[in-house]
Amino acid sequence: MSEAAHQLPPSTEEQIAAANASGRAPVVFIHGLWLLPSSWNRWAEVFEAAGYAPLTPGWPDDPETVEEAKAHPEVFADKTIGQVADHYADVIGKLDRKPAVIGHSFGGLLTQILAGHGLAAASVAIDAAPFRGVLPLPISALRSAAPVLGNPANRHRAVPLTFDQFRFAFANAVTEDEARELYETYAVAAPGAPLFQAAAANLNPWTEAKVDSTNPERGPMLIVSGERDHTVPRAISEATFDRQKRNEGVTEFVEIPNRGHALTIDSGWREVADTALTFVKRFV
């Protein structure tokens, strides 16, 4: 574990203490690039009402609000997959009970990394970024990543999306008005490094974008795919499922019809949340 992984913000420490004090089964939510932990607020309410103790810890140095993130985008720079995975492993290590873990996009990749280390009682990976061994590279995925990968200097930068880029990568399956609302409400800058790591994962045997999909301690896992996702098209999610189903544990796949990469935050979020909750309830 890295030194930085032990420096958790007070808000995260408070969530850990509350979860432990509640005696309820914890559920850790992990956001992906261009979003903040607040993107999970409605999900947390649903899981709390269902009897769980939700935690929405951020990535290292995440600002508390979208406004603060837009004022200081530079804080997102230079976060790597390994650093962020260590950070969440540290959060989980302070819980009294092994949690369910739910992640979206790069959060879905981090979810699988943590599950592969035996840290999840059950896990749900939603439109998860690819890891080493996941081979498909659909054109729409390359286009979605182009704002970052198009400039090698972005590896060490925080990169925001324009509205048009967000519309293509996240909000292609909603109306123009809803896309603008999502962009204003949720979109923040993101570190470029994880995208470069994922893009080179199959060329780098030492990549941090790798998952132990065969660990018998992985636990039950659900892979969720949005039918119209440009950033993580079905081909990537299916290839992820094909790797994960080699595990001796329960591994399932579900496609949510007519949904893009914004499926966790758009007007249809509740269907996805209920799908995840139904799966978690079976095991945790």
C-alpha positions as CSV (number, residue, x, y, z in Angstrom):
1,M,0.0,0.0,0.0
2,S,1.3,3.5,-0.8
3,E,1.7,6.1,1.9
4,A,-1.0,8.3,0.3
5,A,-3.5,5.5,0.5
6,H,-3.6,5.9,4.3
7,Q,-4.6,9.5,4.2
8,L,-8.3,9.4,4.0
9,P,-10.4,12.6,4.1
10,P,-12.5,13.3,7.1
11,S,-15.7,12.8,5.2
12,T,-14.6,9.2,4.2
13,E,-13.5,8.4,7.8
14,E,-17.0,9.6,9.0
15,Q,-18.7,7.3,6.5
16,I,-16.5,4.3,7.6
17,A,-17.3,5.0,11.3
18,A,-21.0,5.3,10.5
19,A,-21.1,2.1,8.6
20,N,-19.2,0.2,11.3
21,A,-21.5,1.6,14.0
22,S,-24.7,0.7,12.1
23,G,-24.0,-3.0,12.1
24,R,-25.4,-3.1,8.6
25,A,-23.7,-4.6,5.6
26,P,-21.6,-1.9,3.9
27,V,-21.8,-1.1,0.2
28,V,-18.9,0.9,-1.3
29,F,-19.6,2.9,-4.5
30,I,-16.8,3.8,-6.8
31,H,-17.2,6.5,-9.5
32,G,-15.3,6.7,-12.7
33,L,-13.6,9.4,-14.8
34,W,-15.3,12.8,-15.2
35,L,-17.6,12.3,-12.2
36,L,-17.5,12.8,-8.4
37,P,-18.8,10.7,-5.5
38,S,-21.9,12.9,-5.5
39,S,-23.0,11.1,-8.7
40,W,-23.9,8.2,-6.3
41,N,-26.1,10.2,-3.9
42,R,-29.4,8.8,-5.1
43,W,-28.0,5.3,-5.2
44,A,-26.8,5.6,-1.6
45,E,-30.4,6.6,-0.5
46,V,-31.9,3.5,-2.3
47,F,-29.4,1.1,-0.7
48,E,-29.7,2.7,2.8
49,A,-33.5,2.3,2.5
50,A,-32.9,-1.3,1.7
51,G,-31.0,-1.9,4.9
52,Y,-27.4,-1.4,3.8
53,A,-24.7,1.1,5.0
54,P,-23.6,3.0,1.8
55,L,-20.2,4.6,1.4
56,T,-19.3,7.0,-1.4
57,P,-15.6,7.6,-1.0
58,G,-13.9,9.7,-3.7
59,W,-10.6,9.1,-5.5
60,P,-7.6,10.6,-3.7
61,D,-7.9,14.5,-3.6
62,D,-11.4,14.5,-5.0
63,P,-13.1,17.9,-4.3
64,E,-16.3,17.8,-2.3
65,T,-18.4,19.6,-4.9
66,V,-18.6,20.0,-8.7
67,E,-18.2,23.8,-8.2
68,E,-15.0,23.3,-6.3
69,A,-13.8,20.7,-9.0
70,K,-14.4,23.2,-11.8
71,A,-12.5,25.9,-9.9
72,H,-9.5,23.7,-9.3
73,P,-9.4,21.0,-12.0
74,E,-5.6,20.5,-11.5
75,V,-6.2,18.4,-8.4
76,F,-7.3,15.5,-10.6
77,A,-4.0,15.2,-12.4
78,D,-1.6,12.2,-12.1
79,K,-3.9,9.7,-10.4
80,T,-3.0,6.2,-11.5
81,I,-5.1,3.0,-11.4
82,G,-2.8,1.4,-8.9
83,Q,-2.9,4.5,-6.6
84,V,-6.7,4.7,-6.7
85,A,-7.1,0.9,-6.1
86,D,-4.8,1.1,-3.1
87,H,-6.9,4.0,-1.8
88,Y,-10.1,2.1,-2.0
89,A,-8.5,-1.0,-0.5
90,D,-7.5,1.1,2.5
91,V,-11.1,2.3,2.8
92,I,-12.4,-1.3,2.8
93,G,-9.7,-2.4,5.2
94,K,-11.1,-0.1,7.8
95,L,-14.6,-1.6,7.6
96,D,-15.7,-4.2,10.1
97,R,-17.4,-6.3,7.4
98,K,-16.4,-7.1,3.8
99,P,-18.6,-4.8,1.7
100,A,-20.4,-5.2,-1.6
101,V,-18.6,-3.0,-4.1
102,I,-20.4,-1.2,-7.0
103,G,-18.5,0.8,-9.6
104,H,-19.1,2.6,-12.9
105,S,-16.7,3.0,-15.8
106,F,-13.2,3.2,-14.4
107,G,-14.9,2.6,-11.1
108,G,-16.1,-0.7,-12.6
109,L,-12.5,-1.6,-13.4
110,L,-11.5,-0.7,-9.8
111,T,-14.3,-2.8,-8.5
112,Q,-13.0,-5.8,-10.4
113,I,-9.4,-5.2,-9.2
114,L,-10.7,-5.1,-5.5
115,A,-12.9,-8.2,-6.0
116,G,-9.9,-10.0,-7.5
117,H,-8.0,-9.2,-4.3
118,G,-10.8,-10.9,-2.3
119,L,-12.0,-7.6,-0.8
120,A,-15.7,-7.7,-2.0
121,A,-18.5,-9.8,-0.6
122,A,-20.2,-9.2,-4.0
123,S,-19.5,-6.8,-6.8
124,V,-21.3,-5.0,-9.6
125,A,-19.2,-3.6,-12.5
126,I,-21.2,-1.2,-14.6
127,D,-19.9,-0.3,-18.1
128,A,-16.5,-1.1,-16.8
129,A,-13.3,0.1,-18.4
130,P,-11.2,-2.7,-19.9
131,F,-8.3,-4.5,-18.2
132,R,-5.4,-6.6,-19.6
133,G,-6.8,-9.5,-21.6
134,V,-9.9,-7.6,-22.7
135,L,-9.2,-7.2,-26.4
136,P,-12.0,-5.4,-28.3
137,L,-11.4,-1.8,-29.2
138,P,-14.6,-0.5,-30.9
139,I,-14.3,2.7,-32.9
140,S,-16.8,4.5,-30.5
141,A,-14.6,3.7,-27.5
142,L,-11.6,5.1,-29.3
143,R,-13.5,8.2,-30.2
144,S,-14.7,8.6,-26.6
145,A,-11.1,8.4,-25.3
146,A,-9.7,10.7,-28.0
147,P,-10.0,13.9,-26.0
148,V,-7.4,12.4,-23.6
149,L,-5.4,10.0,-25.8
150,G,-5.0,12.4,-28.6
151,N,-2.3,14.3,-26.8
152,P,0.5,12.3,-25.0
153,A,1.0,15.2,-22.6
154,N,-2.4,14.5,-21.2
155,R,-1.0,11.6,-19.3
156,H,0.1,14.0,-16.5
157,R,-2.8,16.4,-16.8
158,A,-6.4,16.8,-15.7
159,V,-8.6,16.8,-18.8
160,P,-12.1,18.2,-19.0
161,L,-14.7,17.3,-21.6
162,T,-16.5,19.8,-23.8
163,F,-20.2,19.4,-23.9
164,D,-20.0,17.8,-27.4
165,Q,-17.5,15.3,-26.1
166,F,-19.6,14.6,-23.1
167,R,-22.7,14.2,-25.3
168,F,-20.9,11.6,-27.4
169,A,-19.2,9.7,-24.6
170,F,-21.8,9.8,-21.9
171,A,-25.1,11.3,-22.9
172,N,-25.8,10.0,-26.4
173,A,-28.9,8.1,-25.3
174,V,-30.8,11.0,-23.7
175,T,-32.3,14.2,-25.1
176,E,-30.2,17.3,-25.7
177,D,-31.8,19.1,-22.8
178,E,-31.1,16.2,-20.4
179,A,-27.5,15.9,-21.7
180,R,-26.9,19.6,-21.0
181,E,-28.4,19.2,-17.5
182,L,-26.2,16.2,-16.8
183,Y,-23.1,18.0,-18.1
184,E,-23.7,21.0,-15.9
185,T,-24.6,18.9,-12.8
186,Y,-22.0,16.2,-12.9
187,A,-19.1,16.7,-15.3
188,V,-15.7,17.5,-13.9
189,A,-12.1,17.1,-15.2
190,A,-10.4,13.7,-15.0
191,P,-6.9,12.4,-14.8
192,G,-5.5,11.3,-18.1
193,A,-3.2,8.6,-16.7
194,P,-5.8,5.8,-16.2
195,L,-6.9,6.1,-19.9
196,F,-3.3,5.8,-21.1
197,Q,-2.8,2.8,-18.7
198,A,-6.0,1.0,-20.0
199,A,-5.1,1.8,-23.6
200,A,-1.7,0.1,-23.2
201,A,-2.7,-2.7,-20.9
202,N,-2.4,-5.4,-23.5
203,L,1.1,-4.3,-24.4
204,N,2.4,-4.0,-20.9
205,P,2.8,-7.1,-18.8
206,W,3.4,-4.9,-15.7
207,T,0.3,-2.8,-16.2
208,E,-1.8,-1.7,-13.2
209,A,-4.9,-2.2,-15.4
210,K,-5.0,-5.9,-14.6
211,V,-7.5,-8.1,-12.7
212,D,-7.2,-11.5,-11.0
213,S,-10.4,-12.9,-12.4
214,T,-9.8,-16.5,-11.2
215,N,-9.2,-15.9,-7.5
216,P,-11.7,-18.2,-5.7
217,E,-12.2,-15.4,-3.1
218,R,-13.5,-13.0,-5.8
219,G,-17.1,-13.5,-4.8
220,P,-20.3,-13.1,-6.9
221,M,-20.0,-10.6,-9.7
222,L,-22.5,-8.9,-12.0
223,I,-21.3,-7.2,-15.2
224,V,-23.8,-4.5,-16.5
225,S,-23.7,-3.1,-20.0
226,G,-25.6,-0.2,-21.4
227,E,-27.0,-1.2,-24.9
228,R,-26.1,2.2,-26.5
229,D,-22.8,2.9,-24.6
230,H,-20.2,4.6,-26.8
231,T,-17.4,4.6,-24.2
232,V,-17.7,1.0,-23.1
233,P,-19.7,-0.8,-25.9
234,R,-21.2,-4.2,-25.4
235,A,-18.2,-5.9,-27.1
236,I,-15.9,-4.7,-24.2
237,S,-18.4,-5.7,-21.5
238,E,-18.9,-9.1,-23.1
239,A,-15.2,-9.7,-23.3
240,T,-14.9,-8.7,-19.6
241,F,-17.7,-11.2,-18.8
242,D,-15.9,-13.9,-20.8
243,R,-12.8,-13.4,-18.6
244,Q,-14.7,-13.2,-15.3
245,K,-17.0,-16.2,-15.9
246,R,-13.9,-18.5,-15.7
247,N,-14.1,-17.8,-11.9
248,E,-15.7,-20.6,-9.8
249,G,-18.0,-17.9,-8.2
250,V,-21.3,-16.7,-9.6
251,T,-20.7,-14.4,-12.7
252,E,-23.7,-12.8,-14.5
253,F,-24.2,-10.4,-17.3
254,V,-27.1,-8.0,-18.0
255,E,-27.7,-5.5,-20.7
256,I,-29.8,-2.4,-19.9
257,P,-31.7,-1.6,-23.1
258,N,-31.4,1.9,-24.7
259,R,-28.9,3.2,-22.2
260,G,-25.6,5.0,-22.7
261,H,-22.6,5.6,-20.4
262,A,-24.6,8.0,-18.3
263,L,-26.9,5.2,-17.1
264,T,-26.0,5.6,-13.5
265,I,-26.9,9.3,-13.4
266,D,-29.5,9.9,-16.1
267,S,-33.2,9.9,-15.8
268,G,-33.3,6.1,-15.9
269,W,-30.8,5.6,-13.1
270,R,-33.2,3.8,-10.8
271,E,-33.6,0.8,-13.1
272,V,-29.8,0.3,-13.0
273,A,-29.7,0.8,-9.2
274,D,-32.5,-1.7,-8.7
275,T,-30.7,-4.2,-11.0
276,A,-27.6,-3.8,-8.8
277,L,-29.6,-4.0,-5.6
278,T,-31.4,-7.1,-6.6
279,F,-28.1,-8.8,-7.3
280,V,-26.4,-7.6,-4.0
281,K,-29.4,-8.8,-2.0
282,R,-28.9,-12.4,-3.1
283,F,-25.5,-12.5,-1.6
284,V,-25.0,-9.8,1.1
